[in-house]
């Protein structure tokens, strides 16, 4: 009877370890998936920042052209 109890106890311990290992594997998968999602978000945000930066640079160039044209018009009027 004592051996049966030990075998049963060993079996329960092994099953508990298995359950814990499965949980850890699941948590690792979730953490990996979360990491991938965060990396994707970071890439998207960097892309948006780059697009915003390009748009602002284009706007600045356009405004510089307008200022140059206005300056030419004023120079022509002064002459």
C-alpha positions as CSV (number, residue, x, y, z in Angstrom):
1,X,0.0,0.0,0.0
2,X,2.8,2.3,0.8
3,X,4.4,1.7,-2.6
4,X,1.1,2.5,-4.3
5,X,0.9,5.8,-2.4
6,X,4.4,6.7,-3.5
7,X,3.7,5.8,-7.1
8,X,0.5,7.9,-6.9
9,X,2.3,10.8,-5.3
10,X,5.1,10.6,-7.9
11,X,2.5,10.5,-10.7
12,X,0.8,13.6,-9.2
13,X,4.1,15.4,-8.9
14,X,4.9,14.6,-12.6
15,X,1.5,15.7,-13.7
16,X,1.8,19.0,-11.8
17,X,5.2,19.6,-13.4
18,X,3.7,18.9,-16.8
19,X,0.9,21.3,-16.2
20,X,3.4,24.0,-15.1
21,X,5.6,23.4,-18.1
22,X,2.6,23.7,-20.4
23,X,1.6,27.0,-18.8
24,X,5.2,28.3,-19.2
25,X,5.2,27.3,-22.8
26,X,1.8,29.1,-23.3
27,X,3.1,32.2,-21.5
28,X,6.2,32.2,-23.6
29,X,4.1,32.0,-26.8
30,X,1.9,34.8,-25.6
31,X,5.0,36.9,-24.7
32,X,6.4,36.2,-28.2
33,X,3.2,37.2,-29.9
34,X,3.0,40.4,-27.8
35,X,6.6,41.2,-28.7
36,X,5.8,40.7,-32.4
37,X,2.7,43.0,-32.1
38,X,4.8,45.6,-30.3
39,X,7.5,45.4,-33.0
40,X,4.9,45.8,-35.7
41,X,3.4,48.8,-33.9
42,X,6.9,50.3,-33.6
43,X,7.5,49.8,-37.4
44,X,4.2,51.4,-38.2
45,X,4.8,54.4,-35.9
46,X,8.3,54.9,-37.4
47,X,6.7,54.7,-40.9
48,X,4.1,57.3,-39.9
49,X,6.8,59.6,-38.4
50,X,8.8,59.3,-41.7
51,X,5.8,60.1,-43.8
52,X,4.9,63.1,-41.5
53,X,8.5,64.3,-41.8
54,X,8.5,64.0,-45.6
55,X,5.2,65.9,-45.7
56,X,6.6,68.7,-43.5
57,X,9.7,68.9,-45.6
58,X,7.6,69.1,-48.8
59,X,5.5,71.9,-47.2
60,X,8.7,73.7,-46.2
61,X,10.0,73.5,-49.7
62,X,6.7,74.8,-51.1
63,X,6.7,77.7,-48.7
64,X,10.3,78.5,-49.6
65,X,9.3,78.6,-53.3
66,X,6.4,80.9,-52.5
67,X,8.6,83.2,-50.5
68,X,11.1,83.3,-53.3
69,X,8.4,84.1,-55.8
70,X,7.0,86.8,-53.6
71,X,10.5,88.3,-53.2
72,X,10.9,88.3,-57.0
73,X,7.6,90.1,-57.4
74,X,8.5,92.7,-54.8
75,X,11.9,93.2,-56.5
76,X,10.2,93.7,-59.8
77,X,7.8,96.2,-58.3
78,X,10.7,98.1,-56.7
79,X,12.5,98.4,-60.0
